[in-house]
Amino acid sequence: MDNVKRAISVVRHIAAYCERVSGMVERFGDSIDAFNSDYAYRYACSLCIIQVGELSTHLSDDFKRVYDEVPWKKIKAMRNLFAHNYDQMSSEQTWNTIKHSIPELAEFCAKVIEQYSVLEQPALDCEYSEDLEGEFEDENEDA
């Protein structure tokens, strides 16, 4: 698999975890009180955040440089906090991530996937292509 296809595959997986978090908010409730009162809600969202952070490590440095508007280091750092120091995570910080960072990341992923899908499309046959043959050659001859 080439680097671009691998990156898009990773981005699709990240988008899927973002979607799962959104689904959990819909299922369990769109409030920090609901989040705080249900350990299954907290654990499920935390697992998705860990997976997003883990997946981000599979993106190349070149990809991260091109898309430097995404805080890749913070995503990885949050993954590490959840994986290794879960008891120290504040529910407010986690809720902020769920409500703001995850939707922003999902939007980013959707844009990248859309850009790639456009590039994947085969060139369209233009019904006017025969009419245009020689058109550009004539312009170049005048130059």
Secondary structure, DSSP 8 states (H G I E B T S, - for coil): --HHHHHHHHHHHHHHHHHHHHHHHHHH-SSHHHHHH-HHHHHHHHHHHHHHHHHHTTS-HHHHHHTTTS-HHHHHHHHHHHHH-GGG--HHHHHHIIIIIHHHHHHHHHHHHHHHHHHHS-----TTHHHHTTHHHHHHHH-
